[in-house]
Amino acid sequence: MSDNFTDLEYNDTTHTVEAVVAPAYNFPALIFGILLIIVIIGGNVLVCLSVYMEKALKTTTNYFIVSLAVADLLLAVLVLPLFVYAEFQGGVWSLDMMVCDGLMTMDVMLCTASIFNLCAISVDRFIAVSIPLNYNRKHVDQRQIVLLSGTWLIALAVASPVIFGINNIPHRDPTECKLEDDNYVVYSSVCSFFIPCPIMLLLYFGMFRGLKRWEESRKAKLKSSIQECRKLQQAAAAAALPQEHGVIPGPLPMPLPRIIERDLAQARLGLEDTDDFMQTECPPFPPEYRERISSVPSIAYQQQPQNKRKRAKINGRERKAMRVLPVVVGCFLFCWTPFFVVHTTRALCTTCSIPPALSSTVTWLGYVNSALNPIIYTVFNTEFRKFFKKSLQSFSCCC
């Protein structure tokens, strides 16, 4: 949400663009800007395609991530080219002021949409952990549609004053493209950043506390089930197999029921804890039991009807997705917090002297965030990484 593309002094006695010294072209900004646009477009297009084409990635969380990727894509297409052009000309705005107002509108809206998409993801994840039985993991339901729609409607509402002419002030400098009203700068910063970010952080804190309690409870139940099952199997083995030479060589390591073996396998894949009961493997049957194993009665759990077996569970893929999101949020805060602090300070403190280089740096840092999210997904998510690798290999083969 760049509120000032230049800090050049303007000569009030002439009020003409011709009075300004010819701009010094900034070629490093042009090269970096073009590379940034390419990376943002390429990475976020791959994110959208991966969710569209890969069945394993069709989750509700990833639909919110697609919404975030769309905001980043629109930023790279509608905002960054004009921003890079202004930076290349040394910060001087040489286009029509209506184009500037359109640029400011899109900048505010897309930045706000990115923040509220992250906030919507935190709300969605908090619901998934707090009331998992009422959460639809396979399809986007009405609640999630409301979240996605509300994200973009709020972003449009925050940016709408620029459309309705809040930037049209008397004696406006035509060489600068910025948000002219300091009160609006404060208002938009509070609505877009300083209110939603604390809410988002609190929701993530509650989500991870709930997830930790859920995993501890799951591990305790799994451990208890395995211990009880082993006791029953050993008792059945002792009753069914006669002792040879007065002693049985150790307890019979019978296989666990399928439902427990499945949960045990999910626990090994989804959790990174190394408790002893998690690492217990069934050793091979001793030779003394192989010929008589068929006489041992099997231990089985009574299956519940299909409509009663619905359990509040979060699979390993969802847990991995939840662990990626704090990294996304952390990078977002790192990239955008300096921008909002600097430009809110400028709006509130008219006597403060903020160097133009600092304003430009924090604005570039905010835009860099749009290129980081696809990289984060590639590093931390196996499914995204596989699709990205496959797509890049196909692209290199075609070239």
Beta strands, then each sheet from edge to edge (+ up, - down):
end
